[in-house]
């Protein structure tokens, strides 16, 4: 797939795809003989995951951490649970401050 196709399939914009590549959240795709980026299905899945995390207010660092955890599924979930608990607590504190 080319960048426009992966963007459309994931619900992201082309600019967003490039941004997440630069940030190291999305693995760099292979290049064609004509030097076009060639994306695979896993890029679409990764982008959807990143976009979902961002829609929940997760920071780029939090998303980066979750993606690293996904690369080592044999490790326990304790660190993932800790990261998510901290995110939920911070979001709750922010919500409380805004409501008060």
N, CA, C and O atoms as a GROMACS GRO file, in nm:
protein
  400
    1UNK      N    1   0.084  -0.118   0.000
    1UNK     CA    2   0.000   0.000   0.000
    1UNK      C    3   0.089   0.124   0.000
    1UNK      O    4   0.198   0.125   0.057
    2UNK      N    5   0.041   0.226  -0.062
    2UNK     CA    6   0.110   0.354  -0.057
    2UNK      C    7   0.054   0.435   0.060
    2UNK      O    8  -0.043   0.394   0.123
    3UNK      N    9   0.116   0.548   0.089
    3UNK     CA   10   0.083   0.624   0.209
    3UNK      C   11  -0.063   0.669   0.211
    3UNK      O   12  -0.126   0.667   0.316
    4UNK      N   13  -0.116   0.710   0.098
    4UNK     CA   14  -0.256   0.752   0.094
    4UNK      C   15  -0.352   0.639   0.126
    4UNK      O   16  -0.454   0.659   0.191
    5UNK      N   17  -0.318   0.520   0.080
    5UNK     CA   18  -0.402   0.403   0.105
    5UNK      C   19  -0.398   0.363   0.253
    5UNK      O   20  -0.501   0.332   0.312
    6UNK      N   21  -0.278   0.364   0.312
    6UNK     CA   22  -0.268   0.328   0.454
    6UNK      C   23  -0.336   0.434   0.541
    6UNK      O   24  -0.396   0.402   0.643
    7UNK      N   25  -0.326   0.559   0.500
    7UNK     CA   26  -0.392   0.666   0.574
    7UNK      C   27  -0.544   0.646   0.570
    7UNK      O   28  -0.611   0.653   0.673
    8UNK      N   29  -0.597   0.622   0.453
    8UNK     CA   30  -0.741   0.602   0.439
    8UNK      C   31  -0.788   0.478   0.516
    8UNK      O   32  -0.891   0.481   0.582
    9UNK      N   33  -0.712   0.370   0.506
    9UNK     CA   34  -0.752   0.244   0.573
    9UNK      C   35  -0.749   0.256   0.725
    9UNK      O   36  -0.823   0.186   0.794
   10UNK      N   37  -0.664   0.344   0.777
   10UNK     CA   38  -0.651   0.358   0.922
   10UNK      C   39  -0.735   0.471   0.979
   10UNK      O   40  -0.760   0.476   1.100
   11UNK      N   41  -0.779   0.562   0.893
   11UNK     CA   42  -0.853   0.678   0.941
   11UNK      C   43  -0.764   0.795   0.977
   11UNK      O   44  -0.810   0.891   1.039
   12UNK      N   45  -0.638   0.788   0.940
   12UNK     CA   46  -0.543   0.896   0.967
   12UNK      C   47  -0.524   0.979   0.841
   12UNK      O   48  -0.566   0.939   0.732
   13UNK      N   49  -0.461   1.094   0.857
   13UNK     CA   50  -0.423   1.172   0.741
   13UNK      C   51  -0.280   1.133   0.700
   13UNK      O   52  -0.208   1.073   0.780
   14UNK      N   53  -0.242   1.167   0.580
   14UNK     CA   54  -0.106   1.139   0.534
   14UNK      C   55  -0.006   1.210   0.624
   14UNK      O   56   0.099   1.154   0.657
   15UNK      N   57  -0.037   1.332   0.665
   15UNK     CA   58   0.051   1.407   0.754
   15UNK      C   59   0.068   1.335   0.887
   15UNK      O   60   0.178   1.331   0.942
   16UNK      N   61  -0.040   1.279   0.938
   16UNK     CA   62  -0.035   1.206   1.065
   16UNK      C   63   0.051   1.081   1.051
   16UNK      O   64   0.130   1.050   1.141
   17UNK      N   65   0.038   1.009   0.941
   17UNK     CA   66   0.120   0.890   0.918
   17UNK      C   67   0.267   0.928   0.921
   17UNK      O   68   0.347   0.862   0.988
   18UNK      N   69   0.303   1.033   0.851
   18UNK     CA   70   0.443   1.077   0.847
   18UNK      C   71   0.490   1.121   0.985
   18UNK      O   72   0.604   1.093   1.024
   19UNK      N   73   0.403   1.190   1.059
   19UNK     CA   74   0.438   1.235   1.194
   19UNK      C   75   0.471   1.116   1.285
   19UNK      O   76   0.572   1.117   1.354
   20UNK      N   77   0.385   1.014   1.284
   20UNK     CA   78   0.408   0.898   1.370
   20UNK      C   79   0.532   0.819   1.326
   20UNK      O   80   0.596   0.755   1.409
   21UNK      N   81   0.564   0.823   1.198
   21UNK     CA   82   0.690   0.763   1.152
   21UNK      C   83   0.809   0.839   1.211
   21UNK      O   84   0.902   0.779   1.265
   22UNK      N   85   0.806   0.972   1.199
   22UNK     CA   86   0.916   1.055   1.253
   22UNK      C   87   0.932   1.037   1.403
   22UNK      O   88   1.044   1.039   1.454
   23UNK      N   89   0.820   1.020   1.473
   23UNK     CA   90   0.823   1.002   1.618
   23UNK      C   91   0.865   0.862   1.660
   23UNK      O   92   0.885   0.836   1.779
   24UNK      N   93   0.879   0.772   1.564
   24UNK     CA   94   0.920   0.636   1.594
   24UNK      C   95   0.808   0.547   1.645
   24UNK      O   96   0.835   0.438   1.695
   25UNK      N   97   0.684   0.592   1.635
   25UNK     CA   98   0.570   0.512   1.678
   25UNK      C   99   0.528   0.412   1.571
   25UNK      O  100   0.475   0.305   1.602
   26UNK      N  101   0.552   0.446   1.449
   26UNK     CA  102   0.515   0.361   1.336
   26UNK      C  103   0.644   0.316   1.269
   26UNK      O  104   0.729   0.398   1.234
   27UNK      N  105   0.659   0.185   1.250
   27UNK     CA  106   0.781   0.134   1.188
   27UNK      C  107   0.795   0.187   1.047
   27UNK      O  108   0.697   0.205   0.974
   28UNK      N  109   0.919   0.212   1.010
   28UNK     CA  110   0.945   0.265   0.877
   28UNK      C  111   0.914   0.158   0.773
   28UNK      O  112   0.957   0.044   0.786
   29UNK      N  113   0.838   0.195   0.671
   29UNK     CA  114   0.804   0.097   0.568
   29UNK      C  115   0.922   0.072   0.473
   29UNK      O  116   1.017   0.150   0.467
   30UNK      N  117   0.911  -0.035   0.401
   30UNK     CA  118   1.011  -0.061   0.296
   30UNK      C  119   0.990   0.042   0.186
   30UNK      O  120   0.889   0.112   0.183
   31UNK      N  121   1.086   0.049   0.098
   31UNK     CA  122   1.077   0.141  -0.016
   31UNK      C  123   1.072   0.061  -0.146
   31UNK      O  124   1.136  -0.044  -0.158
   32UNK      N  125   0.997   0.112  -0.241
   32UNK     CA  126   0.990   0.048  -0.372
   32UNK      C  127   1.113   0.089  -0.453
   32UNK      O  128   1.193   0.172  -0.410
   33UNK      N  129   1.126   0.030  -0.570
   33UNK     CA  130   1.237   0.067  -0.658
   33UNK      C  131   1.231   0.215  -0.694
   33UNK      O  132   1.334   0.278  -0.719
   34UNK      N  133   1.111   0.270  -0.698
   34UNK     CA  134   1.093   0.412  -0.726
   34UNK      C  135   1.103   0.499  -0.603
   34UNK      O  136   1.075   0.619  -0.610
   35UNK      N  137   1.142   0.441  -0.489
   35UNK     CA  138   1.160   0.508  -0.360
   35UNK      C  139   1.028   0.551  -0.294
   35UNK      O  140   1.027   0.640  -0.210
   36UNK      N  141   0.918   0.488  -0.334
   36UNK     CA  142   0.791   0.512  -0.267
   36UNK      C  143   0.784   0.427  -0.141
   36UNK      O  144   0.835   0.315  -0.139
   37UNK      N  145   0.720   0.480  -0.037
   37UNK     CA  146   0.698   0.400   0.083
   37UNK      C  147   0.598   0.289   0.049
   37UNK      O  148   0.497   0.313  -0.018
   38UNK      N  149   0.626   0.168   0.096
   38UNK     CA  150   0.536   0.056   0.073
   38UNK      C  151   0.495   0.002   0.209
   38UNK      O  152   0.574  -0.059   0.281
   39UNK      N  153   0.369   0.026   0.244
   39UNK     CA  154   0.315  -0.013   0.374
   39UNK      C  155   0.249  -0.149   0.366
   39UNK      O  156   0.207  -0.194   0.260
   40UNK      N  157   0.242  -0.215   0.482
   40UNK     CA  158   0.178  -0.346   0.491
   40UNK      C  159   0.060  -0.336   0.588
   40UNK      O  160   0.036  -0.232   0.649
   41UNK      N  161  -0.014  -0.447   0.600
   41UNK     CA  162  -0.134  -0.448   0.686
   41UNK      C  163  -0.099  -0.414   0.831
   41UNK      O  164  -0.178  -0.349   0.900
   42UNK      N  165   0.018  -0.457   0.879
   42UNK     CA  166   0.053  -0.428   1.018
   42UNK      C  167   0.067  -0.279   1.044
   42UNK      O  168   0.048  -0.234   1.157
   43UNK      N  169   0.099  -0.201   0.940
   43UNK     CA  170   0.105  -0.056   0.958
   43UNK      C  171  -0.035   0.000   0.985
   43UNK      O  172  -0.052   0.091   1.066
   44UNK      N  173  -0.134  -0.054   0.915
   44UNK     CA  174  -0.273  -0.010   0.937
   44UNK      C  175  -0.314  -0.043   1.080
   44UNK      O  176  -0.372   0.041   1.149
   45UNK      N  177  -0.285  -0.164   1.125
   45UNK     CA  178  -0.320  -0.204   1.262
   45UNK      C  179  -0.251  -0.116   1.365
   45UNK      O  180  -0.312  -0.072   1.462
   46UNK      N  181  -0.123  -0.090   1.342
   46UNK     CA  182  -0.048  -0.004   1.435
   46UNK      C  183  -0.106   0.137   1.439
   46UNK      O  184  -0.122   0.195   1.546
   47UNK      N  185  -0.137   0.191   1.322
   47UNK     CA  186  -0.195   0.325   1.317
   47UNK      C  187  -0.330   0.331   1.389
   47UNK      O  188  -0.357   0.427   1.461
   48UNK      N  189  -0.412   0.231   1.369
   48UNK     CA  190  -0.541   0.229   1.438
   48UNK      C  191  -0.522   0.224   1.589
   48UNK      O  192  -0.592   0.292   1.663
   49UNK      N  193  -0.426   0.144   1.634
   49UNK     CA  194  -0.396   0.136   1.776
   49UNK      C  195  -0.348   0.271   1.829
   49UNK      O  196  -0.396   0.317   1.933
   50UNK      N  197  -0.256   0.333   1.759
   50UNK     CA  198  -0.202   0.464   1.800
   50UNK      C  199  -0.315   0.567   1.805
   50UNK      O  200  -0.327   0.641   1.903
   51UNK      N  201  -0.397   0.572   1.702
   51UNK     CA  202  -0.507   0.668   1.699
   51UNK      C  203  -0.606   0.644   1.812
   51UNK      O  204  -0.657   0.739   1.871
   52UNK      N  205  -0.632   0.518   1.843
   52UNK     CA  206  -0.724   0.487   1.953
   52UNK      C  207  -0.664   0.535   2.086
   52UNK      O  208  -0.733   0.597   2.166
   53UNK      N  209  -0.538   0.506   2.108
   53UNK     CA  210  -0.471   0.552   2.231
   53UNK      C  211  -0.475   0.704   2.241
   53UNK      O  212  -0.503   0.758   2.348
   54UNK      N  213  -0.448   0.771   2.131
   54UNK     CA  214  -0.448   0.918   2.133
   54UNK      C  215  -0.589   0.971   2.159
   54UNK      O  216  -0.605   1.074   2.223
   55UNK      N  217  -0.692   0.901   2.109
   55UNK     CA  218  -0.830   0.945   2.133
   55UNK      C  219  -0.865   0.933   2.281
   55UNK      O  220  -0.958   0.999   2.329
   56UNK      N  221  -0.792   0.849   2.354
   56UNK     CA  222  -0.812   0.834   2.498
   56UNK      C  223  -0.726   0.932   2.578
   56UNK      O  224  -0.723   0.927   2.701
   57UNK      N  225  -0.657   1.020   2.507
   57UNK     CA  226  -0.576   1.122   2.573
   57UNK      C  227  -0.438   1.076   2.613
   57UNK      O  228  -0.372   1.141   2.693
   58UNK      N  229  -0.394   0.965   2.559
   58UNK     CA  230  -0.261   0.915   2.594
   58UNK      C  231  -0.155   0.998   2.525
   58UNK      O  232  -0.172   1.042   2.411
   59UNK      N  233  -0.045   1.019   2.596
   59UNK     CA  234   0.067   1.094   2.540
   59UNK      C  235   0.144   1.007   2.442
   59UNK      O  236   0.127   0.885   2.439
   60UNK      N  237   0.228   1.071   2.363
   60UNK     CA  238   0.311   0.994   2.271
   60UNK      C  239   0.403   0.899   2.346
   60UNK      O  240   0.425   0.786   2.301
   61UNK      N  241   0.455   0.942   2.460
   61UNK     CA  242   0.542   0.854   2.540
   61UNK      C  243   0.465   0.734   2.594
   61UNK      O  244   0.518   0.623   2.597
   62UNK      N  245   0.340   0.754   2.635
   62UNK     CA  246   0.259   0.643   2.683
   62UNK      C  247   0.233   0.543   2.570
   62UNK      O  248   0.242   0.422   2.590
   63UNK      N  249   0.201   0.596   2.454
   63UNK     CA  250   0.176   0.509   2.338
   63UNK      C  251   0.304   0.434   2.302
   63UNK      O  252   0.301   0.314   2.273
   64UNK      N  253   0.416   0.506   2.303
   64UNK     CA  254   0.544   0.444   2.273
   64UNK      C  255   0.572   0.328   2.369
   64UNK      O  256   0.618   0.222   2.327
   65UNK      N  257   0.544   0.349   2.496
   65UNK     CA  258   0.563   0.244   2.596
   65UNK      C  259   0.473   0.124   2.568
   65UNK      O  260   0.518   0.009   2.575
   66UNK      N  261   0.347   0.149   2.538
   66UNK     CA  262   0.254   0.039   2.508
   66UNK      C  263   0.300  -0.040   2.386
   66UNK      O  264   0.290  -0.163   2.383
   67UNK      N  265   0.348   0.030   2.284
   67UNK     CA  266   0.396  -0.039   2.165
   67UNK      C  267   0.517  -0.127   2.198
   67UNK      O  268   0.530  -0.236   2.143
   68UNK      N  269   0.604  -0.079   2.286
   68UNK     CA  270   0.719  -0.160   2.327
   68UNK      C  271   0.673  -0.284   2.402
   68UNK      O  272   0.727  -0.393   2.384
   69UNK      N  273   0.572  -0.268   2.488
   69UNK     CA  274   0.517  -0.383   2.560
   69UNK      C  275   0.460  -0.486   2.463
   69UNK      O  276   0.472  -0.606   2.486
   70UNK      N  277   0.400  -0.439   2.355
   70UNK     CA  278   0.340  -0.530   2.257
   70UNK      C  279   0.448  -0.614   2.187
   70UNK      O  280   0.421  -0.724   2.141
   71UNK      N  281   0.569  -0.561   2.180
   71UNK     CA  282   0.679  -0.634   2.116
   71UNK      C  283   0.731  -0.748   2.202
   71UNK      O  284   0.799  -0.838   2.153
   72UNK      N  285   0.699  -0.745   2.332
   72UNK     CA  286   0.746  -0.849   2.424
   72UNK      C  287   0.627  -0.908   2.500
   72UNK      O  288   0.615  -0.888   2.621
   73UNK      N  289   0.540  -0.979   2.429
   73UNK     CA  290   0.418  -1.028   2.493
   73UNK      C  291   0.442  -1.135   2.600
   73UNK      O  292   0.352  -1.165   2.678
   74UNK      N  293   0.562  -1.191   2.605
   74UNK     CA  294   0.589  -1.294   2.706
   74UNK      C  295   0.612  -1.236   2.844
   74UNK      O  296   0.610  -1.309   2.944
   75UNK      N  297   0.634  -1.105   2.852
   75UNK     CA  298   0.647  -1.041   2.983
   75UNK      C  299   0.508  -1.027   3.045
   75UNK      O  300   0.408  -1.025   2.975
   76UNK      N  301   0.505  -1.017   3.175
   76UNK     CA  302   0.377  -1.000   3.244
   76UNK      C  303   0.313  -0.866   3.210
   76UNK      O  304   0.374  -0.780   3.147
   77UNK      N  305   0.192  -0.852   3.253
   77UNK     CA  306   0.114  -0.730   3.224
   77UNK      C  307   0.128  -0.625   3.334
   77UNK      O  308   0.062  -0.521   3.328
   78UNK      N  309   0.210  -0.650   3.434
   78UNK     CA  310   0.220  -0.559   3.547
   78UNK      C  311   0.260  -0.418   3.504
   78UNK      O  312   0.201  -0.321   3.552
   79UNK      N  313   0.358  -0.405   3.415
   79UNK     CA  314   0.401  -0.272   3.373
   79UNK      C  315   0.296  -0.203   3.288
   79UNK      O  316   0.278  -0.082   3.297
   80UNK      N  317   0.226  -0.280   3.205
   80UNK     CA  318   0.118  -0.222   3.125
   80UNK      C  319   0.007  -0.173   3.217
   80UNK      O  320  -0.043  -0.062   3.201
   81UNK      N  321  -0.030  -0.256   3.314
   81UNK     CA  322  -0.135  -0.217   3.409
   81UNK      C  323  -0.095  -0.092   3.486
   81UNK      O  324  -0.178  -0.004   3.510
   82UNK      N  325   0.031  -0.084   3.526
   82UNK     CA  326   0.080   0.034   3.600
   82UNK      C  327   0.068   0.159   3.513
   82UNK      O  328   0.019   0.262   3.559
   83UNK      N  329   0.114   0.149   3.389
   83UNK     CA  330   0.106   0.264   3.298
   83UNK      C  331  -0.038   0.309   3.279
   83UNK      O  332  -0.068   0.428   3.285
   84UNK      N  333  -0.128   0.213   3.256
   84UNK     CA  334  -0.269   0.247   3.235
   84UNK      C  335  -0.334   0.303   3.361
   84UNK      O  336  -0.413   0.396   3.354
   85UNK      N  337  -0.301   0.247   3.477
   85UNK     CA  338  -0.354   0.298   3.604
   85UNK      C  339  -0.309   0.442   3.626
   85UNK      O  340  -0.388   0.526   3.670
   86UNK      N  341  -0.182   0.471   3.597
   86UNK     CA  342  -0.132   0.608   3.612
   86UNK      C  343  -0.202   0.703   3.516
   86UNK      O  344  -0.235   0.816   3.553
   87UNK      N  345  -0.223   0.659   3.392
   87UNK     CA  346  -0.293   0.743   3.294
   87UNK      C  347  -0.436   0.773   3.340
   87UNK      O  348  -0.481   0.887   3.332
   88UNK      N  349  -0.505   0.671   3.387
   88UNK     CA  350  -0.643   0.688   3.434
   88UNK      C  351  -0.648   0.783   3.554
   88UNK      O  352  -0.736   0.868   3.564
   89UNK      N  353  -0.552   0.767   3.645
   89UNK     CA  354  -0.547   0.855   3.763
   89UNK      C  355  -0.523   1.000   3.722
   89UNK      O  356  -0.588   1.091   3.774
   90UNK      N  357  -0.431   1.022   3.628
   90UNK     CA  358  -0.403   1.158   3.581
   90UNK      C  359  -0.523   1.217   3.510
   90UNK      O  360  -0.555   1.335   3.528
   91UNK      N  361  -0.590   1.137   3.430
   91UNK     CA  362  -0.709   1.184   3.359
   91UNK      C  363  -0.820   1.218   3.458
   91UNK      O  364  -0.891   1.317   3.440
   92UNK      N  365  -0.833   1.137   3.564
   92UNK     CA  366  -0.934   1.164   3.666
   92UNK      C  367  -0.905   1.292   3.741
   92UNK      O  368  -0.997   1.368   3.772
   93UNK      N  369  -0.778   1.318   3.771
   93UNK     CA  370  -0.740   1.442   3.839
   93UNK      C  371  -0.770   1.562   3.752
   93UNK      O  372  -0.820   1.663   3.800
   94UNK      N  373  -0.739   1.552   3.624
   94UNK     CA  374  -0.766   1.661   3.530
   94UNK      C  375  -0.916   1.686   3.522
   94UNK      O  376  -0.960   1.801   3.526
   95UNK      N  377  -0.994   1.580   3.511
   95UNK     CA  378  -1.140   1.593   3.504
   95UNK      C  379  -1.194   1.660   3.631
   95UNK      O  380  -1.282   1.745   3.624
   96UNK      N  381  -1.141   1.620   3.746
   96UNK     CA  382  -1.184   1.677   3.873
   96UNK      C  383  -1.154   1.828   3.879
   96UNK      O  384  -1.238   1.906   3.924
   97UNK      N  385  -1.033   1.867   3.834
   97UNK     CA  386  -0.996   2.009   3.834
   97UNK      C  387  -1.085   2.090   3.741
   97UNK      O  388  -1.123   2.203   3.773
   98UNK      N  389  -1.119   2.034   3.628
   98UNK     CA  390  -1.203   2.106   3.531
   98UNK      C  391  -1.345   2.118   3.584
   98UNK      O  392  -1.410   2.221   3.563
   99UNK      N  393  -1.395   2.016   3.652
   99UNK     CA  394  -1.532   2.015   3.704
   99UNK      C  395  -1.549   2.104   3.825
   99UNK      O  396  -1.660   2.149   3.854
  100UNK      N  397  -1.441   2.131   3.895
  100UNK     CA  398  -1.452   2.205   4.021
  100UNK      C  399  -1.461   2.354   4.000
  100UNK      O  400  -1.470   2.429   4.096
   0.00000   0.00000   0.00000
